[in-house]
Every structure is written in structure tokens, then in C-alpha cells.
């Protein structure tokens, strides 16, 4: 098995904000927010007095972001009963160095887990899920109100996956993303130069997926799943001063787009 395939199952996950959008265009926002274990070298998730995870953002930071504080975020959503889609997004850079002019890069993994059965169950006992299209956009927020789209991706996952052993649907439904045999990974995606007054950006991951109604039924339902990841952008002055700032806990994330 290739290193890339191993990487698809190596990242741990926690609960986070998510949204599911049907192909008819109607959307439902699920206000779940949290963070799970982070990749090596990142800070551990802080915990409040009641035992719940909390986000930590810097005093005065207007664009609250778990990704910015932790260096990663792990939103999940059920696309069907106990059929969990997980998105892991991370950066190996210092997030306080994400300034308008800096080279800003992120990587991500998409996988689905059938929680009706144990992780050790044979693959034939698990519902297959395929991804036929992936669209990722970054939309900025600025003090002037001007909006930029510094990053866009609209691709067939089979054409851009890093996995040389990727499995595809015989019905033309795309790339298999059910764990442990399937998954999607893309690395070092670059966000371009931003306006000087950029406060943050929202990454919108839109995935067209088809999930099996029951194992080996070969009957599928298709829908579009959205996951949103807010990311703060710092001025050069804020980036240089960040080492002197003491984090303050908060449980209020950046609002997620409605619709």
C-alpha cells in the first residue's frame, strides 16, 4: 500500500461545523463546531471547565478561526444515517504568518466512514460512497468590503487525486472515498496574494457524492455536501507581534454562510 493511501487514514478527527446541500439547491446549515486531535507539531485542543472543546483566538482578532489557532480543522457530517464524511484541513506553516503577501498553502483529506459496523468489519459490510466532483473556493473578507476569490478548484477527483491506486465506480459515480479502501488527498494548495486590508477568508469545500443505500445494493443517492473553513489573515504588523500575544479562549466561531 502506498504512503499516500496510508496518509488517508492517518489523520484523526473531531466534530466541527458542517452543511449539506441537496442537488435541488436548497441548503441546511448544521451549527456544529469543535476540533479534534491535530497533526504532529500543532497545539493541543484546549478544554473548558465543563469539558467541552473551545476555540482559542487572539485578542482583537475579528475573524475567529479554529484553523488559525490550531493549524488544522476536522469538520464531519453524516451524509446518511451513521455514514460520516470527514474533511481534514491543515497547514505545515505558522498560521500567524498568513499575511496578504505571504505564500499560503493548505492540504486536505476527504474520507467517509460507515459507523453502522465496526471499523474492523469487512469492506463488503460497508456502504460505498463515491465522489464525482470537487469544488473548493476561497472568498475573502476585507475592511473595505471588496471581495476576492484568491483560490478556486473545480475538478474531477479521479484526475487530481494523489493516490496511484485510486478505485473508481463502474457506474461512473467517481472516486471511492469509503474507508479503508477509498479516500481523497490533495497537498500544498496555494492561496494567492490578497488585498492589504484582508481580514480573513472562507474556504468552501463542495463535494458531489453518491452513497449506497445499503451494502452491496448497488443503489445510490447523490447529493452535494458543503464544508466551510474560516481562516484569519494577518497584517505584517500583527504577524510580527503575534509571539507577544496571550491567547484568550472563546466559543464563538466566525459565522457560517447561510445558503
Secondary structure as the mmCIF struct_conf table of DSSP 4:
data_model
#
loop_
_struct_conf.conf_type_id
_struct_conf.id
_struct_conf.beg_label_comp_id
_struct_conf.beg_label_asym_id
_struct_conf.beg_label_seq_id
_struct_conf.end_label_comp_id
_struct_conf.end_label_asym_id
_struct_conf.end_label_seq_id
HELX_RH_AL_P HELX_RH_AL_P1 UNK A 3 UNK A 10
STRN STRN1 UNK A 18 UNK A 21
TURN_TY1_P TURN_TY1_P1 UNK A 23 UNK A 24
BEND BEND1 UNK A 25 UNK A 25
STRN STRN2 UNK A 27 UNK A 30
TURN_TY1_P TURN_TY1_P2 UNK A 40 UNK A 41
BEND BEND2 UNK A 42 UNK A 42
HELX_LH_PP_P HELX_LH_PP_P1 UNK A 43 UNK A 46
STRN STRN3 UNK A 47 UNK A 47
TURN_TY1_P TURN_TY1_P3 UNK A 49 UNK A 50
BEND BEND3 UNK A 51 UNK A 51
STRN STRN4 UNK A 53 UNK A 53
STRN STRN5 UNK A 55 UNK A 57
TURN_TY1_P TURN_TY1_P4 UNK A 59 UNK A 60
BEND BEND4 UNK A 62 UNK A 63
HELX_RH_AL_P HELX_RH_AL_P2 UNK A 66 UNK A 70
BEND BEND5 UNK A 71 UNK A 71
STRN STRN6 UNK A 72 UNK A 73
STRN STRN7 UNK A 76 UNK A 80
TURN_TY1_P TURN_TY1_P5 UNK A 81 UNK A 82
STRN STRN8 UNK A 83 UNK A 90
BEND BEND6 UNK A 92 UNK A 93
HELX_RH_3T_P HELX_RH_3T_P1 UNK A 95 UNK A 97
STRN STRN9 UNK A 99 UNK A 99
TURN_TY1_P TURN_TY1_P6 UNK A 100 UNK A 101
BEND BEND7 UNK A 102 UNK A 102
STRN STRN10 UNK A 104 UNK A 114
TURN_TY1_P TURN_TY1_P7 UNK A 115 UNK A 116
BEND BEND8 UNK A 117 UNK A 117
TURN_TY1_P TURN_TY1_P8 UNK A 119 UNK A 120
BEND BEND9 UNK A 121 UNK A 121
HELX_RH_3T_P HELX_RH_3T_P2 UNK A 123 UNK A 125
BEND BEND10 UNK A 126 UNK A 126
STRN STRN11 UNK A 129 UNK A 142
TURN_TY1_P TURN_TY1_P9 UNK A 143 UNK A 144
STRN STRN12 UNK A 151 UNK A 155
HELX_RH_AL_P HELX_RH_AL_P3 UNK A 157 UNK A 160
BEND BEND11 UNK A 162 UNK A 162
TURN_TY1_P TURN_TY1_P10 UNK A 164 UNK A 165
STRN STRN13 UNK A 168 UNK A 168
TURN_TY1_P TURN_TY1_P11 UNK A 170 UNK A 171
BEND BEND12 UNK A 172 UNK A 172
STRN STRN14 UNK A 175 UNK A 176
STRN STRN15 UNK A 178 UNK A 178
TURN_TY1_P TURN_TY1_P12 UNK A 179 UNK A 181
STRN STRN16 UNK A 184 UNK A 191
TURN_TY1_P TURN_TY1_P13 UNK A 196 UNK A 197
STRN STRN17 UNK A 198 UNK A 212
BEND BEND13 UNK A 213 UNK A 214
TURN_TY1_P TURN_TY1_P14 UNK A 215 UNK A 216
STRN STRN18 UNK A 220 UNK A 232
STRN STRN19 UNK A 234 UNK A 234
HELX_RH_AL_P HELX_RH_AL_P4 UNK A 236 UNK A 241
HELX_RH_3T_P HELX_RH_3T_P3 UNK A 242 UNK A 244
HELX_LH_PP_P HELX_LH_PP_P2 UNK A 245 UNK A 247
STRN STRN20 UNK A 248 UNK A 250
HELX_LH_PP_P HELX_LH_PP_P3 UNK A 253 UNK A 257
#
